[in-house]
Amino acid sequence: MSIENFRAETRAWLSENCPESMRDRPVHFEDAFDIYNTDDARAWRDACAAKGWTAPLWPKEYGGAQMSADEYRVFQEEMAAIKALPPETGMGLAMIGPTLLEFGTEAQKQEHLPKIATGQVRWCQGYSEPGSGSDLASLQTKAVLEGDQFIINGQKIWTSGANNADWMFALVRTDPNASKHDGISFVLLDMHQPGVSVKPIPLISGSSPFCETFFDNAIALRSNLVGELNKGWTVGKRLLQYERSASPAPRRKKAVKSLNPYAQIAKQYLGETGGKVSDADAREKITQQVMLEKSMQLTVQRVSAETKSGRAPGATTSIFKLVGSTIAKESSALKSELRGLAGVGWEGDTFSEDELDATRGWLRDRAVTIYGGTNEVQMNIIAKRVLGLPD
């Protein structure tokens, strides 16, 4: 099929099958589960999953569509044209799925990937611990191999979405006598077992997207060890690279193609003269932000091309995460700034829904330079692995 025919068929299919409720709406992590737990969302996901479009680049035997690079580009463009939400989201697609494709056994791929692609199973990440954040390799959650299973004891924290997850991918210490990087293994474990308990962490906003997770003789089967025993640090680092390549900035493609939404906001709150935003300083800030986002879009395309050519994401994903998270934070700050006093509303009938959402977005995006690896960690990685600077 020619790429022109593929575009026409994709456009027609999306127009017919994507529900209006799954178009042109903001999705934040804390409300994603509710948004994707509706009849429309399930119908949208199921329709796309039947075509392999929840995981367009994955091999067909694992639930994907095995699209070519050109087909995937067209698919993304047509999705963006109708402002369609992704049919499926989460750590399964963005993180553990690509990791299993690279490191998993055939049995692990057959067991887990199709369920991720169809949305049957939701995943969470067991990395951070109360005493191990940026220094992740100091983690203390222990896993003792007994026969064909690991017995796990310890605690994870900031386990995003653990209260709604079915499975966890986790880094655990399997050799306490080895150096901290060498005694770690990467395992998959069922969250619905007696040895796992989850406690949501209430935030000042009132939501609880993060959790504490406790293991009391929890079990992970030996068959769900990903990679080699005591060599999980290599697998865990690769997964972080996949996570970083899913930086917040690429999701702002609509802002790259034109001055929207910044110019629209500025014209509404600051006025316009001759079709331009009246305030010269605002025009300059908008231009700078759009240029940054356009540069980021080109970086996304470059990293995506590297991945499609068979190269696993490398240290460049740290550049991706560093710049992308900074752009995301500056984007929400600019939207609030352009609204003036209307951009700092928290509650009340005097503020519109968009204004209240902008305030929460600005507060929420203060964290994007922390989670998934702080900016300081990314700069250290770039210094060592990209620039070749000494420790």
Buried (B, 14 or more C-beta within 10 A) or exposed (E): EEEEEBBBEBBEBBEEBBBEBBBEEEBBBBEBBEBBEEEBBEBBBBBBBEBBBBBBBBBEEBBBBBBBEEBBBBBBEBBEEBEBBBBBBBBBBBBBBBBBBBBBBEEBBEBBBBBBBBBEBBBBBBBBBEEBBEEBBEBBBBBBBEEEBBBBBBBBBBBBBBBBBBBBBBBBBBBEEEEBBEBBBBBBBBBEEEBBBBBBBEEEEEBEBBBBBBBEEBBBEEEBBBBEBBBBBEBBBBBBBBBBBBBBBBEBBEBBEEBEBBBEBBBBBBEEEEEEBEBEEBBEBBEEBBEBBEBBBEBBEEBBEBBBEEEBBEBBBBBBBBBBBBBBBBBBBBBBBBBEEBBBBEEEEEBEEBBBBBBBBBBBBEEBBBBBBBBEBBEBBBBBEEEEEEE
